[in-house]
């Protein structure tokens, strides 16, 4: 820290390696004061205009908005809000072409201007000393202020990260790139407001030294700032030699202190913080006037623009509308650049809107622009390495970028490239080195972003698993503790362990269930329609057996009656006729009895009921001959015996009749 201030206080200016002195071409646009342009009819406001993530939308289609009203909000100082550049109606929220070399779209709020240009309610303050540093940082954040020197890093986050660690505050007014004069004219036309913004920064950061660094090709700006200071010694002005890229942060620090910012670290690590003069002006407007960042100065230059100069332009203004106000005539042969010739890029669509990063629109003619020469093979001349102000090896990085060797690109410090364009400017093979480096940076960033998200997801998953496991263990512990307490409560009055008592009750219940006879299983069948029906086959068979037994018993009785009283039913018949008739009837009755008995025996003879023996049959027959009750329907065995007896009697009657006939 002390070394930084000692070197700065020595008044010496150092130089950095590399760098060039290209034609400045600044006189085209710095001769007239900054002027306004008529408002456009429609404004296209991208929700993300800074280095960081986009905020959350606060408006929807159809909403009426006022000038300066917040359209988005964010969480944390790195997510800046954007604001309505004028009053009107939100007519669309959808992807719209962006001011980017890729020509891709990004989410944009489209506002139809109502022409009133009516401000939202404002709360200006006269003295920023009445506010705390924290309150001022919050006001700067809510105003959406970002670095207007080109990096568009959120200013509030930058201030907060370096608070109480800054010894030297540098205000960058170098503006080293050719053609661009927006900072030059801002220092000439608004020096008082710039000084006020610098003092707000000084009040927040409390550095030991504050310096405004301006290149020596801007004498009018230097004089304007000195007049605005009016002899005050709290801010020093230091004029530096003109050399590109002396306006880059690390190179300007090296010029003023002779120290290099370590690779991969911020300037605050050596006690230095840097802000652009445009950023200081925006801070003053945000704190004192309560005006969010809704406009900026844009340089219009190049031989294709008749009315060159610098304009106050509302953010979201279509670039085509801005060029039209300068009487630009579109010519497909000549592109329009956003930025300068060294670090700028060709706009693929002039309908893209002006954003916080737009500092210059360059429209060259055939004297200033020629189509890019054909890219040739690298001859390893080392011209790019000699010109590089950060001591990189562009020719090696070129090969790594082409082969997508991301690991080698990182080893050779591609991240330290400031994309100043010097390597491509001096390359005799016309290799667009900066394009390769930007693409390689984007690929590496994408890989790292995916890895970061994957790691975050892994951490969240592991944390969730640990939480669930902890909750499960706690639940089991609570359940076990509750069970033990319940057991103790039950055991105290009775002196019996409730668990053992419960087991005993369960065992007794199981014994009772074992003694209870089991209910006979009910047989079922499946009907034609798939329904479950009871199986009544056994009951039907029993009923049929009983019916057959009854019929056989009745037949036997009728046969016996016919044998015993052959003439009882036909008293008028002769003895010969009656004898023949009786013989015939007896034979028929015997045949029927035998058939029915045989059928009944086949259907009803179960395995467990064997047929009766001859002895049993004779004894049963003798018992049947005696007067007794007729067999019941419910005894199939008795019915079979009765049928057998009937057959025997019929056979005997037939034999007697045959004997009588023989005797006659």
ABEGO torsion letter per residue (X at the ends): XAAAAAAAAAGBBBBBBEEBBBBAGAAAAAABBBBBBBBBABBBBBABABBEBBBBBABBBGBBBBBGBBABBBBEAABBBBBBABBEBBABBBBBBBBBAAGBBBBBBBBBBAGAGBBBBBBBBABAAABBAAAAAAAAAAAGBBBAAGAGBBAAAAAAAABGABABBBBBAAGABBGBAAAAAAAAABAAAAAAAAAAAAAAAGBABBBBBBBAABAAAAAAAAAAAGGBAABBBBBBBBBOBAABAAAAAAAAAGBBBBBGBBAAAAGBBBBBAAAAAAAAAAAAAGBBBABBBBBBBEAABABBEBBBBBBGBBAAAAAAAAGBBBBAABBBBBEBAAABBBBABAABBBBAABABBBBBBAAABBBBBBBBBBAGAGAAAAABAAGBBAAAAAAAAAAGBAAAAAAAGAAABAGAGAAAAABAAGBBAAAAAAAAAAAAAAAAAAAAAAAAAAAAAAAAAAAAAAAAAAAAAAAAAAAAAAAAAAAAAAGBBAAAAAAAAAAAAAAAAAABBBBBBBBBBBBAAGBBBBBAAAAAAAAAAAAAAAAAAAAAAAAAAAAABAAAABAABBAAAAAAAAAAAAAAAAAAAAAAAAAAAAAABBAABBBBBAAAAAAAAAAAABBBBBBBAABAAAAAAAAAAAAAAAAAAAAAAAAAAAAX
